[in-house]
Amino acid sequence: MRKLLLPLALMLGFTTPAVADYTMIVPQKPGGGTSQWAQIVATEMEKYLDGEKIVLKHIRGARDIPGFNKFHNKLRFDDKTIMVSNGGNGVAFLQEAVDYNYKDYDSVGLMNLNIITAVYGDHNPNTDRTSFSGGGGKVPEGIAMTLLKCGNLPNTEAYVGCFKEKVNWIKGMKGNERRLAFKRGELNGTRENPASFKKHVQPVIDKGEARLWFHHGILQPDGSHADDPNYPGIQMEVQFNEIHGAMPKGDLADAYKLVKSFRDGLQKALWVNKGNPNRAKLVAALEQVSKNPESIKKIQKKVGKYEWMLGDAGNAQVDTLMKFVTADALKTLVEFNTQAFGLKSVFKPELVK
Amino acid sequence: MVAYLLGGVFYGLLIGIIPSAGATTGLVALFGFISYFAHEPYMGVIFLMAVVAASTTGDSFTAILLGIPGANSAAATMVDGFPLAQRGRAGYAISAAVTTSTVNGLLWGCLVFLLLPWYTNLIYILGVPELWAFVALAFATVGFLTNQFWFRTVLAIAFGIFVGLVGVNPDNNEARFGAQYWFYLEDGIQIMAVAAGLFAIPELTRGLFLKHSTADGEIREGELWAGMKASWDNRWLALRGGFIGAFIGLLPGLGGQMADWMAYGQAVASNPNEKFGNGNIKGVIGPEGANNAQKATSMITTVIFGIPGAKFAAILMSLFMYLNIELGTPDIAEDTELFKSMTFGFLGATVVVAFICMFLIKPISKLAAVPYKYYFPVLLALIIFTSMQYTGGWEDLAMLAVFSCIGFTMRHYKFSRPAMLIGYILAEKVEGLTLQLTGLYTVETLITRPIFMSLIFCIIGILIYSILRKGRIDYA
């Protein structure tokens, strides 16, 4: 049947899950950032899979959770299914009632990314109130700027008060609206992933109207965060030290490290079920992709110049991330989310076990 | 590229000549297939623009030959077009309609699509307050200018906004408006079910019950030339129709029949000594000047601000999202390929469909005469397939059933369905812009913004005018 269907599908110019060798589950609708990234990676991986095809299946839903839950509960037991996840899934894993659990899967590969922020030239973020686009995806930026502006404070309540005083957290802005509002000068601070930063914010900096603020650093295998070679010298902790004469410490600093690591450390990732017999083949294909300059150029255009962590290195990344999960950090994250950002969050004690 | 253009032209023409179908239904049916253009999004743009341009011309055939418009947009053409066809002058009427529609489509298409890159600079000039006021203006025009039952239209807009806000509250990530009880709704109610239920299903079903007599479809020698000549002889009438269509298309959220009827009205008013409704060619040329021009200009607000100029544009905007193209964003301003594709798709299709209609007028006339019962099951299957693209489960069908019931009810009780669709499409934008407006501005800073204040005065003017006005026509 498949032999009959394949030529028909090719004749029609498309491939369907019925005739595909692998199905890549994308937890969002076509057109989303992760979906675009997955399409590029799938197309490039196919070149090294001996004629086998990968087809994207979009299982979308609120905050990209339903698709990942369905993979966890049902789809992962099919050896031909690959899950695509993003940083939002990492954050939701920490603070929402989701079914999925990274420890149940093997990594095919993941990209460890970073987020860069900028402010307008005449705006002093240390003293002025900063208008910044808020929302669930910007929790690490919100906490980072609170720490930078307020220094080390005794408790979460003090941080919440300081945040409300020094940050104008604008809700209801989508990515493109944020970019426009920053270009028009309505926001005096913004954030982007490296590729988007280069496209939308760097031109404003080049004109002398804006300047770099901070980035989160890049997660290292030993659990530390290294400076980003693309934007050296502005890592949050380094700036904090320069402004306040000490390193950030306390529960909010731990919560910040936790949430930024789960978002940026798992920004774009591919997973299969534990023990999937096809994993080695998929990892090998992805390794070939990572060595092909043409392929890498296409991927970097979307997300910026960052390295792949392949196979077991991806599993090790999850082990590293889980070391940051402590009861105090989780509780503080939930508390700050709720009180400062007004976001619905739940404390998940099972993550600490 | 040409293949996609021709594909769009043939699909658009076919959907245009099917009674009661038209551009909106034709575009809704494409949700099931649009992701196949994901690898070549600009080819998808060409295809979609060709569908829009071709369906506008195609629906003149059914209006003239069958006395029923392919879509509501050809209803005004029908008034004088069908009597002409009954007198054996179908070729004359179709030729005049196609010529007028094509000339205005090209004229306004050039002004819109070739200059779109320049217009997009507006997105850097207008800020959050102006965009918020522009959305409010869209609601005011839809609510108070298109329908004699303005209170029902306001309710329809409010219901559309409510439906559009079902899902997760962006303010706090909490599920709301039913989504907290049914996980399926957490990602919002999908446009496929809303658009198909509100428009496609009721219109397709209506087609089954339409009584019509087929006019003499014989195309006689010399009629095509006579039609083109009539169009030239009435060129100022045609251009005035185009101007009316272009103006209505520019106003956010209007579009549709309003431009056609206003153009028909100006044809009647400017010829007080002539009889209309019995086969006056000027009654064909007037509205046909408006429909393509309106389609072109309604793309301006749609592309620049992401505020749909008409209901077809609302569907088009959502289809573009599947091609990774989000209208009303800064990416658009730099996307020269998008402008080229839109220009090529719309203008190319306008020319190609004109040639097809002129040279293949006889077979197309025969196609228009194919009994509707043969089209109905195919279109219905397409719409159901499309509506099941979200989860593929029973929930998709349930939502289609719910919105079909709502669509039938609204049509029966004359609640404006386009108004509800526009409310639904703009709901997220309204909420987002309101949060941004209140977060970034105060009353003191708002009153210093001249464009914002001008738009607010326009809205107030529309409200006063509409409440005092009498004898409105129902365009919705």
Chai-1 contact restraints between the chains, C-beta under 6 A:
chainA,res_idxA,chainB,res_idxB,connection_type,confidence,min_distance_angstrom,max_distance_angstrom,comment,restraint_id
A,F14,B,Y36,contact,1.0,0.0,6.0,A-B,restraint_1
A,P30,B,S35,contact,1.0,0.0,6.0,A-B,restraint_2
A,P30,B,A38,contact,1.0,0.0,6.0,A-B,restraint_3
A,P30,B,Y322,contact,1.0,0.0,6.0,A-B,restraint_4
A,G31,B,M321,contact,1.0,0.0,6.0,A-B,restraint_5
A,G31,B,Y322,contact,1.0,0.0,6.0,A-B,restraint_6
A,G31,B,N324,contact,1.0,0.0,6.0,A-B,restraint_7
A,Q36,B,N324,contact,1.0,0.0,6.0,A-B,restraint_8
A,R60,B,D187,contact,1.0,0.0,6.0,A-B,restraint_9
A,G61,B,D187,contact,1.0,0.0,6.0,A-B,restraint_10
A,A62,B,V168,contact,1.0,0.0,6.0,A-B,restraint_11
A,A62,B,E186,contact,1.0,0.0,6.0,A-B,restraint_12
A,A62,B,D187,contact,1.0,0.0,6.0,A-B,restraint_13
A,G136,B,N173,contact,1.0,0.0,6.0,A-B,restraint_14
A,I170,B,Q436,contact,1.0,0.0,6.0,A-B,restraint_15
A,I170,B,G439,contact,1.0,0.0,6.0,A-B,restraint_16
A,K171,B,D171,contact,1.0,0.0,6.0,A-B,restraint_17
A,K171,B,L435,contact,1.0,0.0,6.0,A-B,restraint_18
A,G172,B,P170,contact,1.0,0.0,6.0,A-B,restraint_19
A,G172,B,G432,contact,1.0,0.0,6.0,A-B,restraint_20
A,G172,B,L435,contact,1.0,0.0,6.0,A-B,restraint_21
A,G172,B,Q436,contact,1.0,0.0,6.0,A-B,restraint_22
A,M173,B,Q436,contact,1.0,0.0,6.0,A-B,restraint_23
A,N176,B,E326,contact,1.0,0.0,6.0,A-B,restraint_24
A,N176,B,T329,contact,1.0,0.0,6.0,A-B,restraint_25
A,R179,B,P330,contact,1.0,0.0,6.0,A-B,restraint_26
A,L180,B,P330,contact,1.0,0.0,6.0,A-B,restraint_27
A,R184,B,G127,contact,1.0,0.0,6.0,A-B,restraint_28
A,E186,B,G127,contact,1.0,0.0,6.0,A-B,restraint_29
A,E186,B,V128,contact,1.0,0.0,6.0,A-B,restraint_30
A,E186,B,L440,contact,1.0,0.0,6.0,A-B,restraint_31
A,G342,B,N172,contact,1.0,0.0,6.0,A-B,restraint_32
A,L343,B,N172,contact,1.0,0.0,6.0,A-B,restraint_33
A,L343,B,N173,contact,1.0,0.0,6.0,A-B,restraint_34
A,K344,B,N172,contact,1.0,0.0,6.0,A-B,restraint_35
A,K344,B,N173,contact,1.0,0.0,6.0,A-B,restraint_36
A,K344,B,E174,contact,1.0,0.0,6.0,A-B,restraint_37
